[in-house]
Amino acid sequence: MKVADDEFSASNDSDDTNVAISDDPTEGNDAGNGASHRRWILVSTILILSTFLQSIKPSDAYAAFYFNIARNLSKQEINASLYPFRTYAMLAGLLPITFLAECVCGYIPVIVFGLLCRLVSQFLIYYGPGLGSLQAACAIFGLSHATKFIYSAFTYRMVPVHVFHRITGYIRGGNLVAHVVGGLFGQLIYTRNPPRRLGSSFPLWTDPFFLQFTVSQIAVSFGVLLFFAAIGVHRRHGCGDDDDDSRRLRPSLSLTRLRELLRSVYATREMVLFSIWWCVSFGTVDLVWDYQTTLFLDMKQTMNHTGLVISATRLGCATSAMLVGRSRSLLKVHGLGITSAGTVVIGGGLLVSALTYDLAVSYLAFVGLMMVNEFCLCSAMAEIAVATPDCLRGVALLSNTLFAMILQALLQFVCGELVLNVPIRTKYMTWSAIMGLLSVVMLVAKLVSRRKDTCHATTA
């Protein structure tokens, strides 16, 4: 596989273990190259399959319907009393989870903890009594979300740096294709089994929500098994006793270096801009996945194709993620411009969603804005990963995620029942305004950068 020299420039002065793979003297012969190539291809494939199974969740598309029909919660209760708990728990768990991953026990136990939280939250949502158990389930799911960037950092440590764009697209693509499968399963189950109130007298296997949650739990369980299989393959086919290999799986950050590393994370203008975009987009648009089905409930239900729409959206997002994996050269030159233009489209889609009462229009706006957001999100994530040395990547992902979750928690708190208690449509207008402001900032930064480049060229 041909590797461009500039792909390693960001890490030449670091102790990046990924670079060490390509600098291994054994790679000077074909046998060494073939063994190294086969090893990370096999590990990556198993990780993608694990991600795929973890993400098959037929219950996602109909969570709001479950809360409304089976648990008899109003749309406002779902809007204000459930979903914010995921945000608050994720924000509260970020620093402790990162400390454990980077300084105490390493990535693997933390990732396993996140996977177990997924299983527990699914169990509590269906079997737990009362509103309190549902809030606890959302909070536990938030803790699971707090481990997602640890999973990303772990994945980047397992593959060479020259495939970061590709592995970002493939992992995210596997995740989104699984959501497509899950959405189709959810739609099929929901249409063949009429929903009922929880506690009614009927066999469990005729309850669509029971079937959806059960499929989700089984898929996640198999995903956990495959995750362990990937670790086993890596240790068996990799350099099992090599120090470089052990550093991939054990804590790599000392507390004494934390301040120095934090200063080094945002060393370039591109890194700062991509990080700002990622933080604001994740902090706002990520909420759409929670609230969109609740917004659908706010419209006249002349048709109910929520599962199909979620599947189509995830399929479109998977396509966007895969395109990122094939667009490295384009993104290297025009990455900031593409994300700036994409932000305008995302803000417009949020505004349309807030204003329309036509379910079909809302479906189309949702699919469009999420596809564009996914392409820009994966682009920014890959650019940040490439520009950051291995020893800083976990810190960069943590700091970006922490800033994003602080923004998201503030939005949830200010718009929630303790402060303004705004309806869901006003929330969408707020998110649209934030993305509009972000597009202005990105466009101005792009124009200023172009002007400076022109001045430097003229001076030269």
C-alpha positions as CSV (number, residue, x, y, z in Angstrom):
1,M,0.0,0.0,0.0
2,K,1.4,3.4,-1.0
3,V,1.9,5.8,1.9
4,A,2.2,9.5,1.3
5,D,5.0,11.2,3.3
6,D,2.9,14.0,4.5
7,E,0.6,11.5,6.3
8,F,3.4,11.0,8.8
9,S,4.5,14.6,9.3
10,A,2.2,15.3,12.2
11,S,3.8,12.5,14.2
12,N,7.4,12.5,13.3
13,D,8.6,14.1,16.5
14,S,6.3,12.1,18.8
15,D,6.3,8.6,20.3
16,D,3.4,7.6,18.1
17,T,3.0,3.9,18.2
18,N,1.1,3.9,14.9
19,V,4.1,5.5,13.2
20,A,6.3,2.8,14.8
21,I,4.3,0.2,12.8
22,S,5.4,1.7,9.5
23,D,8.9,2.4,10.8
24,D,9.4,-1.2,11.8
25,P,12.6,-2.5,10.2
26,T,10.9,-5.8,9.4
27,E,8.8,-4.0,6.9
28,G,11.7,-3.7,4.6
29,N,10.8,-7.1,3.1
30,D,7.7,-8.3,1.5
31,A,7.0,-10.9,4.1
32,G,7.1,-8.3,6.9
33,N,4.8,-6.0,4.9
34,G,2.3,-8.7,4.2
35,A,2.2,-9.9,7.8
36,S,1.7,-6.3,9.1
37,H,-0.9,-5.5,6.5
38,R,-2.9,-8.7,7.2
39,R,-2.7,-8.1,10.9
40,W,-4.3,-4.6,11.0
41,I,-6.8,-5.6,8.2
42,L,-8.0,-8.5,10.3
43,V,-8.2,-6.5,13.5
44,S,-10.0,-3.7,11.8
45,T,-12.5,-6.0,10.2
46,I,-13.4,-7.6,13.6
47,L,-13.7,-4.1,15.2
48,I,-16.0,-3.0,12.4
49,L,-18.2,-6.1,12.8
50,S,-18.2,-5.6,16.6
51,T,-19.3,-1.9,16.0
52,F,-22.0,-3.1,13.6
53,L,-23.5,-5.5,16.1
54,Q,-23.3,-3.0,19.0
55,S,-25.3,-0.6,16.9
56,I,-28.2,-2.8,15.8
57,K,-30.9,-1.2,17.9
58,P,-34.5,-1.6,16.6
59,S,-35.7,0.2,19.8
60,D,-34.1,3.5,18.9
61,A,-36.5,4.6,16.2
62,Y,-39.5,3.9,18.5
63,A,-38.2,5.0,21.8
64,A,-40.4,8.1,21.9
65,F,-43.4,5.9,20.9
66,Y,-42.6,3.5,23.7
67,F,-42.4,6.3,26.3
68,N,-45.6,7.8,25.0
69,I,-47.7,4.7,24.4
70,A,-46.4,2.0,26.8
71,R,-45.3,4.3,29.6
72,N,-48.0,6.9,29.2
73,L,-45.6,9.9,29.2
74,S,-46.5,13.1,27.5
75,K,-44.4,14.6,24.8
76,Q,-43.3,17.4,27.1
77,E,-42.3,14.9,29.8
78,I,-40.2,13.0,27.2
79,N,-38.7,16.3,26.0
80,A,-37.9,17.8,29.4
81,S,-37.7,14.9,31.9
82,L,-35.9,12.1,30.1
83,Y,-33.4,13.0,27.4
84,P,-31.5,15.7,29.4
85,F,-30.3,12.9,31.8
86,R,-28.2,11.4,29.0
87,T,-26.5,14.7,28.4
88,Y,-25.9,15.4,32.1
89,A,-24.5,11.9,32.8
90,M,-22.2,11.9,29.8
91,L,-20.8,15.3,30.9
92,A,-20.3,14.1,34.5
93,G,-18.7,10.9,33.4
94,L,-16.2,12.2,30.8
95,L,-13.4,13.2,33.1
96,P,-13.5,10.2,35.5
97,I,-13.8,7.8,32.6
98,T,-10.9,9.4,30.8
99,F,-8.8,9.4,33.9
100,L,-9.4,5.7,34.3
101,A,-8.6,4.9,30.7
102,E,-5.5,7.0,30.4
103,C,-4.0,6.8,33.9
104,V,-5.3,3.8,35.7
105,C,-6.6,0.7,33.9
106,G,-6.2,1.4,30.2
107,Y,-8.7,1.5,27.3
108,I,-10.1,-2.0,27.3
109,P,-11.8,-2.1,30.8
110,V,-13.4,1.3,30.1
111,I,-14.7,0.2,26.8
112,V,-16.2,-2.9,28.3
113,F,-17.8,-0.8,31.0
114,G,-19.5,1.3,28.3
115,L,-20.8,-1.8,26.6
116,L,-22.2,-3.2,29.8
117,C,-23.9,0.2,30.5
118,R,-25.6,-0.2,27.2
119,L,-27.1,-3.6,28.2
120,V,-28.1,-2.3,31.6
121,S,-29.8,0.8,30.2
122,Q,-31.8,-1.3,27.7
123,F,-32.9,-3.6,30.6
124,L,-34.0,-0.7,32.8
125,I,-36.0,1.0,30.1
126,Y,-38.2,-2.0,29.6
127,Y,-38.3,-3.7,33.0
128,G,-37.7,-0.8,35.4
129,P,-40.7,0.7,37.2
130,G,-41.7,4.3,37.0
131,L,-40.2,7.5,35.7
132,G,-37.2,7.3,38.0
133,S,-36.0,4.0,36.4
134,L,-36.4,5.6,32.9
135,Q,-34.3,8.6,34.0
136,A,-31.7,6.2,35.5
137,A,-31.6,4.3,32.2
138,C,-31.0,7.5,30.3
139,A,-28.2,8.4,32.7
140,I,-26.5,5.0,32.4
141,F,-26.8,5.3,28.6
142,G,-25.1,8.7,28.9
143,L,-22.2,7.0,30.8
144,S,-22.0,4.5,27.9
145,H,-21.8,7.5,25.5
146,A,-18.9,8.9,27.5
147,T,-16.8,6.0,26.5
148,K,-17.3,6.4,22.8
149,F,-14.3,8.6,22.2
150,I,-12.2,6.2,24.2
151,Y,-13.3,3.5,21.7
152,S,-12.3,5.9,18.9
153,A,-8.9,6.5,20.4
154,F,-8.4,2.8,20.9
155,T,-9.2,2.1,17.3
156,Y,-6.7,4.7,16.0
157,R,-4.0,3.0,18.1
158,M,-4.7,-0.3,16.5
159,V,-4.1,0.7,12.9
160,P,-1.4,2.6,11.0
161,V,-1.7,6.4,10.6
162,H,-2.1,6.3,6.8
163,V,-5.5,4.6,7.1
164,F,-7.0,7.0,9.6
165,H,-9.4,8.6,7.1
166,R,-10.4,5.1,5.8
167,I,-10.9,3.5,9.2
168,T,-12.9,6.5,10.4
169,G,-15.2,6.1,7.4
170,Y,-15.5,2.3,7.7
171,I,-16.1,2.2,11.4
172,R,-18.7,4.9,11.2
173,G,-20.2,3.3,8.1
174,G,-20.5,0.0,9.9
175,N,-22.2,1.8,12.8
176,L,-24.7,3.5,10.5
177,V,-25.4,0.5,8.4
178,A,-26.3,-1.3,11.6
179,H,-28.7,1.5,12.5
180,V,-30.3,1.0,9.0
181,V,-30.8,-2.7,9.8
182,G,-32.1,-1.8,13.3
183,G,-34.5,0.7,11.9
184,L,-35.9,-1.8,9.4
185,F,-36.3,-4.4,12.1
186,G,-38.0,-1.8,14.3
187,Q,-40.4,-0.8,11.5
188,L,-41.2,-4.5,10.7
189,I,-41.8,-5.4,14.3
190,Y,-43.9,-2.3,15.0
191,T,-46.2,-2.8,11.9
192,R,-46.8,-6.5,12.6
193,N,-47.5,-6.1,16.3
194,P,-49.8,-3.3,17.5
195,P,-48.4,-1.4,20.5
196,R,-50.0,-1.7,23.9
197,R,-49.7,-0.2,27.4
198,L,-47.1,-1.8,29.5
199,G,-48.7,-4.3,32.0
200,S,-51.6,-5.1,29.8
201,S,-52.6,-8.8,29.6
202,F,-50.9,-10.1,26.4
203,P,-48.0,-12.5,25.6
204,L,-44.6,-10.8,25.7
205,W,-43.7,-12.0,22.2
206,T,-46.6,-10.0,20.8
207,D,-45.3,-6.8,22.4
208,P,-43.3,-4.8,19.7
209,F,-41.3,-2.9,22.3
210,F,-40.3,-6.1,24.1
211,L,-39.1,-7.6,20.7
212,Q,-37.2,-4.4,19.8
213,F,-35.4,-4.2,23.1
214,T,-34.6,-8.0,23.1
215,V,-33.0,-7.8,19.6
216,S,-31.0,-4.8,20.8
217,Q,-29.6,-6.6,23.8
218,I,-28.7,-9.8,21.9
219,A,-26.9,-7.8,19.2
220,V,-24.9,-5.8,21.8
221,S,-23.9,-9.0,23.6
222,F,-22.5,-10.5,20.4
223,G,-20.7,-7.2,19.7
224,V,-19.0,-7.5,23.1
225,L,-17.8,-11.0,22.2
226,L,-16.4,-9.8,18.9
227,F,-14.6,-6.9,20.7
228,F,-12.8,-9.4,22.9
229,A,-12.0,-11.5,19.7
230,A,-10.3,-8.4,18.2
231,I,-8.1,-8.0,21.2
232,G,-7.2,-11.7,21.1
233,V,-6.3,-11.6,17.4
234,H,-4.2,-8.4,17.9
235,R,-2.2,-10.1,20.7
236,R,-1.9,-13.4,18.9
237,H,-0.8,-12.0,15.5
238,G,0.8,-8.8,16.7
239,C,4.0,-8.3,18.7
240,G,2.5,-9.9,21.9
241,D,5.4,-9.1,24.3
242,D,6.6,-6.0,22.5
243,D,6.6,-2.7,24.5
244,D,5.0,-0.9,21.6
245,D,2.1,-3.4,21.5
246,S,1.5,-3.2,25.2
247,R,1.4,0.6,25.1
248,R,-1.5,0.4,22.7
249,L,-3.7,-1.4,25.3
250,R,-2.4,0.0,28.6
251,P,-2.5,3.6,30.1
252,S,-0.3,5.9,28.0
253,L,-0.7,9.3,29.7
254,S,1.0,10.3,33.0
255,L,-0.5,13.1,35.1
256,T,2.8,15.0,35.1
257,R,2.6,15.4,31.3
258,L,-1.1,16.4,31.2
259,R,-0.6,20.1,31.3
260,E,2.1,20.0,28.6
261,L,-0.1,17.8,26.4
262,L,-3.1,20.1,26.8
263,R,-1.0,23.0,25.6
264,S,0.1,21.0,22.5
265,V,-3.4,19.9,21.4
266,Y,-4.5,23.0,19.7
267,A,-1.1,23.9,18.1
268,T,-2.4,24.9,14.6
269,R,-5.1,27.1,13.3
270,E,-6.7,24.2,11.3
271,M,-6.8,22.1,14.5
272,V,-8.5,24.9,16.4
273,L,-11.1,25.5,13.6
274,F,-11.9,21.9,13.1
275,S,-12.2,21.4,16.8
276,I,-14.5,24.4,17.2
277,W,-16.7,23.1,14.4
278,W,-16.8,19.5,15.8
279,C,-17.6,20.7,19.4
280,V,-20.5,23.0,18.3
281,S,-21.9,20.5,15.8
282,F,-21.7,17.5,18.2
283,G,-23.1,19.6,21.0
284,T,-26.2,20.7,19.1
285,V,-26.9,18.3,16.2
286,D,-26.3,15.2,18.3
287,L,-29.5,16.2,20.2
288,V,-31.5,15.7,17.0
289,W,-31.0,11.9,17.3
290,D,-32.7,12.1,20.7
291,Y,-35.5,14.5,19.9
292,Q,-36.4,13.8,16.2
293,T,-38.9,11.0,16.9
294,T,-40.5,13.2,19.6
295,L,-40.9,15.9,17.0
296,F,-42.6,13.4,14.7
297,L,-45.1,12.7,17.5
298,D,-45.9,16.5,17.4
299,M,-47.3,16.2,13.9
300,K,-50.4,14.6,12.5
301,Q,-49.8,10.9,12.2
302,T,-51.3,10.4,8.7
303,M,-48.4,7.9,8.2
304,N,-46.0,6.2,10.5
305,H,-42.8,5.4,8.7
306,T,-40.4,6.3,11.5
307,G,-38.4,3.1,11.3
308,L,-38.0,3.5,7.6
309,V,-37.0,7.1,7.8
310,I,-34.5,6.4,10.5
311,S,-33.1,3.6,8.4
312,A,-32.9,5.9,5.3
313,T,-31.2,8.6,7.4
314,R,-28.6,6.1,8.8
315,L,-28.0,4.7,5.3
316,G,-27.5,8.2,4.0
317,C,-25.1,8.9,6.9
318,A,-23.2,5.7,6.2
319,T,-22.8,6.8,2.6
320,S,-21.5,10.2,3.8
321,A,-19.1,8.5,6.2
322,M,-17.8,6.2,3.4
323,L,-17.3,9.1,1.1
324,V,-15.0,10.7,3.8
325,G,-12.8,7.6,3.6
326,R,-12.4,8.2,-0.2
327,S,-12.0,12.0,-0.1
328,R,-8.7,12.5,1.7
329,S,-7.0,14.6,-1.0
330,L,-10.1,16.8,-1.4
331,L,-10.6,17.4,2.3
332,K,-6.9,18.2,2.8
333,V,-7.2,21.1,0.4
334,H,-10.9,22.2,0.9
335,G,-11.8,20.7,4.3
336,L,-12.6,24.0,6.0
337,G,-14.6,25.3,3.0
338,I,-16.6,22.1,2.8
339,T,-17.5,22.2,6.5
340,S,-18.4,25.9,6.3
341,A,-20.8,25.3,3.4
342,G,-22.2,22.2,5.2
343,T,-22.9,24.2,8.3
344,V,-25.3,26.5,6.3
345,V,-27.2,23.4,5.0
346,I,-27.4,21.9,8.5
347,G,-28.8,25.2,10.0
348,G,-31.3,25.4,7.2
349,G,-32.5,21.9,7.8
350,L,-33.0,22.5,11.5
351,L,-35.0,25.6,10.8
352,V,-37.2,23.7,8.3
353,S,-37.7,21.0,10.9
354,A,-38.7,23.6,13.5
355,L,-41.3,25.3,11.2
356,T,-43.0,22.6,9.2
357,Y,-46.0,20.6,10.4
358,D,-45.9,18.4,7.3
359,L,-44.6,15.0,8.3
360,A,-43.1,14.3,4.8
361,V,-41.2,17.6,4.8
362,S,-39.9,16.9,8.3
363,Y,-38.7,13.5,7.1
364,L,-36.8,15.0,4.2
365,A,-35.3,17.8,6.2
366,F,-34.1,15.3,8.8
367,V,-32.5,13.0,6.3
368,G,-30.8,15.8,4.4
369,L,-29.4,17.7,7.4
370,M,-28.1,14.5,9.1
371,M,-26.3,13.3,5.9
372,V,-24.5,16.6,5.5
373,N,-23.7,16.7,9.2
374,E,-22.3,13.2,9.1
375,F,-19.9,14.0,6.2
376,C,-18.6,17.1,7.9
377,L,-18.4,15.4,11.3
378,C,-16.3,12.5,10.0
379,S,-14.2,14.9,8.0
380,A,-13.4,17.0,11.0
381,M,-12.8,13.9,13.2
382,A,-10.3,12.4,10.7
383,E,-8.4,15.7,10.2
384,I,-8.1,16.1,13.9
385,A,-6.8,12.5,14.3
386,V,-4.2,12.9,11.5
387,A,-3.0,16.3,12.8
388,T,-2.6,14.9,16.4
389,P,0.2,12.7,17.6
390,D,-0.7,9.4,19.2
391,C,0.2,10.7,22.7
392,L,-2.1,13.6,22.3
393,R,-5.0,12.0,20.5
394,G,-6.9,10.8,23.6
395,V,-6.5,14.3,25.2
396,A,-7.7,16.0,22.0
397,L,-10.8,13.7,21.8
398,L,-11.4,14.3,25.5
399,S,-11.2,18.0,25.4
400,N,-13.3,18.3,22.3
401,T,-15.9,16.0,23.7
402,L,-15.9,17.8,27.1
403,F,-16.4,21.2,25.4
404,A,-19.2,19.8,23.3
405,M,-21.0,18.2,26.3
406,I,-20.7,21.4,28.3
407,L,-22.4,23.2,25.4
408,Q,-25.0,20.5,25.2
409,A,-25.7,20.5,28.9
410,L,-26.1,24.3,28.9
411,L,-28.6,24.0,26.1
412,Q,-30.5,21.3,27.9
413,F,-30.5,23.2,31.2
414,V,-31.5,26.6,29.7
415,C,-34.2,25.2,27.5
416,G,-35.3,22.7,30.1
417,E,-38.1,22.8,32.7
418,L,-35.9,24.4,35.4
419,V,-35.3,27.6,33.3
420,L,-37.2,28.5,30.1
421,N,-39.1,25.2,29.6
422,V,-39.4,25.8,25.9
423,P,-41.3,23.4,23.5
424,I,-39.4,21.2,21.2
425,R,-39.8,23.4,18.1
426,T,-38.2,26.3,19.9
427,K,-35.3,24.0,20.7
428,Y,-34.8,23.3,17.0
429,M,-34.9,27.0,16.3
430,T,-32.2,27.6,18.9
431,W,-30.0,24.8,17.4
432,S,-30.5,26.3,13.9
433,A,-29.4,29.8,15.2
434,I,-26.3,28.3,16.7
435,M,-25.3,26.5,13.5
436,G,-26.0,29.7,11.6
437,L,-23.6,31.6,13.8
438,L,-21.0,28.8,13.5
439,S,-21.2,29.0,9.7
440,V,-20.5,32.7,9.8
441,V,-17.5,32.1,12.1
442,M,-16.1,29.4,9.8
443,L,-16.7,31.4,6.6
444,V,-14.9,34.5,8.1
445,A,-12.0,32.3,9.2
446,K,-11.7,30.8,5.7
447,L,-11.7,34.3,4.1
448,V,-9.2,35.6,6.5
449,S,-7.0,32.6,5.9
450,R,-7.2,33.0,2.1
451,R,-6.4,36.7,2.4
452,K,-3.3,36.0,4.5
453,D,-2.2,33.4,2.0
454,T,-2.6,35.9,-0.9
455,C,-0.7,38.5,1.0
456,H,2.2,36.1,1.7
457,A,2.3,35.0,-1.9
458,T,2.4,38.6,-3.1
459,T,5.1,39.5,-0.6
460,A,7.2,36.5,-1.7
